[in-house]
Amino acid sequence: MSSGENSFLDAENETAIQEALSRLIKNKTVMIIAHRMRTIANTDHIVVLKDGVVAEQGSPEYLSSFDSIYGRMTKLQMKSLNWKM
């Protein structure tokens, strides 16, 4: 794949991969670097970096409870699920 190509998974395959990963990492400490909020929605603790500095951290529930970077990104990605071309 060239650097200009995008890599996407359809919802069904993404769900299958998420489920497999969940089984593999059960009862382990794992660091996940993600741009898709769905990838980290079921984690215990999220650290949000902005410009190389920790901007916020906490559980998904906590970070969604106020106007956080994580909360805004989650809302934007949820809206994008309904976009049609």
SULFENLIN-V512926 format. One record per backbone hydrogen bond with DSSP energy under -0.5 kcal/mol. NH is the residue of the N-H (numbers start at 1). CO is the residue of the C=O. If there is no record, write none. Layout:
[[NH	CO] [NH	CO]]
This chain:
[[5	2] [8	6] [14	10] [15	11] [16	12] [17	13] [18	14] [19	15] [20	16] [21	17] [22	18] [23	19] [24	20] [25	21] [26	22] [26	23] [28	25] [30	28] [32	30] [34	32] [37	35] [39	36] [40	36] [40	37] [41	37] [41	38] [43	40] [46	58] [48	46] [48	56] [49	47] [50	53] [53	50] [55	48] [55	53] [56	48] [58	46] [60	43] [63	59] [64	60] [65	61] [65	62] [66	63] [68	63] [68	66] [71	63] [72	68] [73	69] [74	70] [75	71] [76	72] [77	73] [78	74] [79	75] [80	76] [81	77] [81	78] [82	79] [83	80]]
